[in-house]
Amino acid sequence: MRIALAQVTTGRDVAANLTLVEQQVRAAAERGAELVVLPEATQRAFGHRLDDVAEPLDGPFASRVHRLAEETGLTVVLGMFTPSTETRPGSGRPKVTNTVLVTGPGLHRGYDKIHLYDAFGFAESATVAAGQQLLTVDVGGLTLGFATCYDVRFPALFTALARAGADAVVVCASWAAGPGKAEQWDLLLRARALDCTSWVLACAQSDPAAAGVEAVPGAPTGIGRSAVVAPDGTVAARAGAGPELLLADVDADTVARVREQLPVLANARLS
């Protein structure tokens, strides 16, 4: 299956971000992709208020993306925000859920980010409610699992997805910049691929400076470096810092071959 990772920098304006989604999805379709992945926070970039744009999966934003996916025949994956029943301490304002929308012909699902980014001085849990459930779906002969950004630091999530049948794990991210963060991102993607002997398809927000976009200081707005990592940890394709449409071909046969040679899932004694 040909996949496309649409590395972009989104902003505050939801309508402008939706236009960007349409451009990237149509470009991916023209280049023969069956699956196109956009980053975490595609609906609205971090650093801006989120509860006023949060909507259910049958709301206007997700419904427009679904119609676009049906028009092009692609499966589209991107980050958005859905309402939560939890409230923010001290303010009474609602929290949101950091959701990965997975939509296409006959498909419309969401994965809610399980591990919240309470690290490096940022407190995602102050405004975002944590998800609880894994998600796998079948697309184009592959079973896909899903993760979001900080989830990539937790190997058990990836091995659980592999045990649930995932041939590939899609990671939507808006990876915060900082000393050593690019190196950590690169290492974590390869490590998770080896942990679960699955493809890792990681699409990140591009670096705002490289995209010519002014970002909110201190917000985790992206460094680029989207990547396709094979089940043996080999980097099959990697983007740079700026906006880029990265394409690669992935298949289940490679997963089966690597798992036969390196049966870490079968050999594991602890779970």
HULIN-V613949 format. One record per backbone hydrogen bond with DSSP energy under -0.5 kcal/mol. CO is the residue of the C=O (numbers start at 0). NH is the residue of the N-H. Records with the same first field share a line. If there is no record, write none. Layout:
CO = NH  NH
//
This chain:
0 = 249
1 = 33  34
2 = 247
3 = 5  36
4 = 6  245
5 = 7  38
6 = 243
7 = 9  205
10 = 44
11 = 13
12 = 16
13 = 17
14 = 18
15 = 19
16 = 20
17 = 21
18 = 22
19 = 23
20 = 24
21 = 25
22 = 26
23 = 27
24 = 28
25 = 29
26 = 30
27 = 32
28 = 31
33 = 74
34 = 3
35 = 76
36 = 5
38 = 41  78
44 = 47
49 = 52  53
55 = 58
58 = 62
59 = 63
60 = 64
61 = 65
62 = 66
63 = 67
64 = 68
65 = 69
66 = 70
67 = 71
68 = 72  73
73 = 75
74 = 35
75 = 102
76 = 37
77 = 100
78 = 41  42
79 = 98
80 = 54
81 = 96
85 = 94
87 = 90  91
92 = 87
94 = 83
95 = 128
96 = 81  98
97 = 112
98 = 79  100
99 = 110
100 = 77
101 = 108
102 = 75
103 = 106
106 = 103
108 = 101
110 = 99  112
112 = 130
113 = 115
115 = 117
116 = 118  123
118 = 121
121 = 118
122 = 125
123 = 126  127
126 = 95
128 = 97
134 = 145
136 = 138  143
138 = 141
141 = 138  143
142 = 166  167
143 = 136
144 = 169
146 = 171
147 = 150
148 = 151
149 = 152
150 = 153
152 = 154
153 = 156  157
154 = 158
155 = 159
156 = 160
157 = 161
158 = 162
159 = 163
160 = 165
161 = 164
166 = 198
167 = 144  169
168 = 200
169 = 146  171
170 = 202
171 = 148
172 = 204
177 = 180  181
179 = 183
180 = 184
181 = 185
182 = 186
183 = 187
184 = 188
185 = 189
186 = 190
187 = 191
188 = 192
189 = 193
190 = 194
191 = 195
192 = 196  197
198 = 168
199 = 201  228
200 = 170  202
201 = 203  226
202 = 172
204 = 222  223
206 = 210
207 = 211  212
208 = 211
212 = 214
215 = 218
218 = 220
225 = 238
226 = 201  228
227 = 235  236
228 = 199
229 = 232
233 = 229  235
236 = 227
239 = 224
240 = 206
243 = 6  245
245 = 4
247 = 2
250 = 254
251 = 255
252 = 256
253 = 257
254 = 258
255 = 259
256 = 260
257 = 261
261 = 263
262 = 266
263 = 267
//
